[in-house]
C-alpha cells in the first residue's frame, strides 16, 4: 500500500450476527460515509488504497463471521492502515445470547454458522452463537463495544453517530445510566452500583421525573451518600484514565446502574459527564430514558427486528 496522501477516515463495524450491523451501517451512510457491507478481509487494504485514489474521505466497512477464515488478518491490517496515517475506528455490536436467539426465531433467518444436520435447531442456534463469539473475540477486544440487547434502531443510530463524531486524538469517555432490572450493559468496561443511595422513586412528586430534572437533582444533592459516591467514582476514574489512555484505549464506557435507570444513575451520569468533560472527550447515554424517547418520538422500528428491539 502506498503512503497515504489524503485524510482517510475508516469505520469498521463488526459484531454478532443479528446485533444490528446493518442498522449501524445505514446510520453511517446517512452521515455521509461510503459504505461496504460484508467485505472480505483480504480486500481491506486494496479498498482503502482505491478509495484514496478516488479522493474519498470517509468509508464504513462491515465484516462478520461469514469471513471467519480470514478474520485473523484484520488486526494487523488495521495496524498497517494506522501506520499509514489512516484514521480507523472499530465498533463491535453485541447482544445477549437469548436476545439473538429471539431475533432469529422472530425473523426465521438462519445463522451463518448453524448446522443443518442437527435435528434440534434451537440447540444448533445456541451452539452457532457461542462459536461466533469465540471467532470474533479478538476483534471485540480491540473495538468499542455497543450492547444492542434492549435498544431500538433509533438509539443505535444515535450512539453510532455520536461515537464517530468524537475527536480521534484522545480517549473518549462514555457514561451510561441503566436499570439493573433490565440487565448490565455488555459494553460497560466499569460498572458502579448505586442502588443503595436514597431513591426519589418513593416520593410521589419525584417519581414521574428523572435525574435530569431540578427537583430530583436537588433531592439527591442533599444526600451525603450521593456526594460520597460521586467523589469515589470520580477519584477512581481520575486515577486510571491516564494509564488507560497510555495503553492506547480509544473508548472507556462507565456504567452507572440503579433499580429503574431513571433517577439516581441518570443524575450521577449527568454530574460525572459534566466533571470529566473539562479534561476528556465525554459522551453520555441514558439507556432506559433513551429507549422511552425512541418509543414515544422515534421512527418505527425495523419490522425484521420485531416490536421490542431494533
Secondary structure by P-SEA (a helix, b strand, c coil): ccccccbbbbbbbbbcccccaaaaaaaaaaacccccccccccaaaaaaaaaaaacccbbbbbbcccccccccccaaaaaaaaaabbbbbbbbbbbcaaaaaaaaaaaccccccccccccaaaaaaaaaaaaaaaaaaaaaaaccccccccccaaaaaaaaaaaaaccccbbbbbbbbbbccccccccccbbbbccccccccccccccccccccaaaaaaaaacaaaaaaaaaaaaaaaacaaaaaaacccbbbbbbbccccccaaaaaaaaaaaaaccccbbbbbbaaaaaaaaaccccccccccccccc
